Every structure is written in structure tokens, then in C-alpha cells.
């Protein structure tokens, strides 16, 4: 009854997916979840994969999936996903079964200290009381469930840990006197909950409203400054923050630099100067100087591109960060103003403030007439500022196109996946080089695509499981771009994809750690190859066969496009392997960056 009340209230609060790994101490929770028709129960063989799968569901569905584990090291295996959920602001709920208090610290089997095991990485931790057939205790349990879901959806969203002690018997065996006769009839609210499936307590999650004073000041500055930029970084809510960035860019007329994970890179963007390839042309220091902005409006986390970060750091000046969460997002310490406010509400309010200011001054015709208005930073005509960005974007696009004609290099793989992805689909991109390549080489387009990745702490663990969770948490096909080391790290995620989701894995196999070839350590052989590049020589066709998934190898852009078309038409999960060479990829990427010369 205790476990059933908990799962019932979680379902009333909006939980729909329960992700579990086998274990006996958690049997009461598992049986209660299995008996609840509102819950989709997804079983995984290991807790680490289960947690990353639940993380993916939370990223895509924007509601927490509940992970159920037994006690001991099963709980410890959740930590990597918990850390990623915390830093990427994804809702996640952890229900960990535990030994009763009398068995803790007493040499009992499979008993560790689970209280506060995730430290400051969780938004909240609750040690639930032992099960008790008492109305007040059950009402408290329902309130606990409602608070846990609300905390996971807070600002910022993140993981919440509920630790639940259970004593034997754990199977649903009737024990005489365990529940007093007539208890449910005497306490219907505690046992059955509120009528009409309502939660015990409705908890509203507040989105911080933009402050009127600073927004009015910002609107005035935008009207004064021509050399402005909108920078949209990775967002925990790309479906919401992406449109906010586009709205700001359309209203201000500033170029928009949308990170691949921002939600603003793809889809319609009427009236927006959307810039791709900025990581390529901003590699050049004189180009960064020529494109130095006077005013920057930033949404989301710090951008993926190291060269864009260099531009922001070198620009200094006036930079406004708009973010609704309490997690600080300015590691360069360049923000002049920081608004803790909802991005979309702020964008709408800023547009209204600008429109009101323009109406009071009779429009801005005087500031634009004949292109005579000069900006302070560059002293060039106003219209030259967007023209400079267009020219840089086109030069980068030409360099990428020329390098993508023959055998695929890794940046072209990402661009081709975007090109071949069906409208409305989702791309999940791995950490390390794939996310950098997607950001650099996949240019903006009008096709509606959603991009997710584990960029919170940028680990390569749990990538396949997270991609499968994203697929389970939404609709439409999911194409996951993953490197070979990340693939090896999480091959149990293939079982998740086979059983619970449909994911096309585009495996970029360069036989080792390709990212290290871009770092100075590459010059220190033989230690570099053995301890950093780590060639493995594995045949991934065998992995596909082990997990019962179709597998293809491709080498050219045309072959990759055809393979992706077949895979999406076929449905289900599968693996498309692209074999590349680490050193050739480095040289090709270097040649592209050097080919863009705007001087």
C-alpha cells in the first residue's frame, strides 16, 4: 500500500515513465509501478544505463522520469547521470530502495550509506519514513511525491533523490494485521487520493518575470547601438528558448549566432540574419577584431564554440545574460548585466519596450536615413555590420562545401546527418568532437529539427542510453551522432534502443580519441598514441550482431545519405558506421579554417 500510494501520487503529479533495473529491495516499488496503467515501465539491465535513459526522457519530454533501483552500488551507479542532469538542468527523479535503519552500519549485506550520496548535485534529497499504515503518514508521503516532482521541474530543473527504506517481506504477500481492517474506507484521501485523479497539492512552478527597469534600459541601448549580437547558447528548453532568440534577433536586427543545442539553429526564422560557420571564421584574430560587437545579448549556457568564446572574452563591453535559472552561466566573467528572467518572456517584453520607445520618438527613420548613422566601435555605415557577418558566413560555407566532395571527414558527417534528417526529427549529438563538429559545420536551415546532447558536463558516458531516452520521451525519429569511444562506453544503451526506442546511431569510428589530435599533447609520442589516442581495433559489426541491430559501413557523403534514407524508412534502431582517420580529419579541418580569409 505504501509503495502504491507513492507511485499513485507521482502519476497524479505528471510522471509517466518509470525506468528500473532488477533488484529485490525495490520490489514494492516495482510491483506498484507495474500495477499502475498510467505508467510506462521500462526495464534495463544496469542502473547506469537506466539513469541516462531517464535523463534523455526528461530532456525531451520536460517531465521527470522516475528511476527505481535496489540498494547498494546500484544507487552509486546513478551518479554520472545525476551530475549531467544537474548541470544540463534536466528533470530526473531517483527512487532508491534502502535497508531499514536497523541494518545500516551493522555489516548487513548490500547496505551502504545512501543518505545524501549525491551531495549538492540534486535539487532536493528526502529520506522517506519507513512504511506505516497511518493516515497522517500516507498524506505526508503524497505531499512528498508532489514536492519531489515540483522540485525536479524548478528553476533550474534537475534531479531529486528520494531514499525509501523497506523491510522484508518485500513481495506483495499478505501479512495478517499489517493493514487494519477497514483502513482504506476510513481514510479514503490518504489511501486513494483526491477525486478525479487530482494531485494532493497542485504546485505551480514559477517562471521568473523580466524586471521592467532593466528591460527598458536594454531596449534603449538596442535602439542606440548598431554593432550588436544575439548569442544563443545550449538550452535546457530548446523548444522555448530557440524561438526567444529568433524573436530577439528579428526585433533588434542583430545577427544571431545560434549554438547547435540552442533550439535556434534550425527551423523557420523569418526576418533573422542567422549565422553559421562562426567557429570557422572566428579562428582568425583579425577577423574577430573586425567583428567585435559593442553590445551582446546572450541566452542559454556558454556556447560550444571556443572561438566564439574568444570573441566574447575579447569584446568586453556591454554583455547582457538572460537566464531563468539560479545556476551561474558566465564563466568568462564578461557579463555587464545579468537578468534572472525567463528568456521568452524577456524577449517578448523587450520587443514591446522597443516598439513603445520607437512610437514615442516617431520611428527610427532619422537613424537609418542614407546609411549615414555611424556606430561607435567601427565607425562604418550602419548597414555594413550585418554585411560583414554575411560575408564571413558565405566564406565559411564555401570552404566547407569544397572539403565535403569526396571521402567524408567528420565535420561533413554531421552536416550530412542534418541534411538527411527528416523534418520534425531529433538529432542527438555526443560530447567530445561530434558536438563541436555539428556546431561548426552544420549550417542553419529552415527545416525543423530539434538537437539534444549531454553538454552539461560534456561526458561521453551514457550517450547511447540518453539518445534512446530522448526517443522514448518524444515523437519522430532520432538520429544520434556518436564517436567510437562513447559508443564503447555505453554499449548497453543499444539494448535500451532495441527494446524501448527507435534510434539511428551514426557511429563515427576513428579508432580512438580523435579530439586529442587537436591538443598539444599529440606531439608527445609514443605516450600520445598509447594513453590518449587509445586505438582499440574493434569491429562494431560484432556489437550490432550481439544486440540484434542492423549495421552498415559507409565512406562517402552519398553512401551516408542513402543509408540514412533506408534506415529512416525501415524504422527501428540501427547502426551506420563511418570509418574515418584521426590525422586526416585534423588536417582537413585545419585546411578549412585556413581557407577562410576575409582580409
Secondary structure, DSSP 8 states (H G I E B T S, - for coil): -HHHHHHHHHHHTT--EEEEE--STTHHHHHHHHT-TT-EEEEESSHHHHHHHHHHHHHHHSS--EEEE-STHHHHTTHHHHHHHHHHT--EEEEEEE--GGGTTTT-TT----TTTTGGGSSEEEE-------HHHHHHHHHHHHHHHHHHTSSS--EEEEEEE--S--SS---TTSS-TTHHHHTHHHHH-SGGG--SS----------HHHHHHHHHHHHH-SSEEEEE---TTHHHHHHHHHHHHHHH--EEEE-TTSS-SBS--TT--EE--HHHHTTSHHHHHHT--SEEEEESS--S-HHHHHHHHHH-SEEEEEESSSS---TT---SEEEES-HHHHHHHHHHHHHHHHHHTT-SHHHHGGG--B-TTT-SBTTHHHHHHHHHHHHHHHHHHHHTSSB--HHHHHHHHHHHS-TT-EEEE-TTHHHHHHHHHS--BSS--EEEE--SS--STTHHHHHHHHHHHSSS-EEEEEEHHHHHHTTHHHHHHHHH--EEEEEEE-SS-GGGGGSGGGGSTTHHIIIII------HHHHHHHTT-EEEEE-BHHHHHHHHHHHHHH-S-EEEEEE--HHHHHHHHHHHHHH----
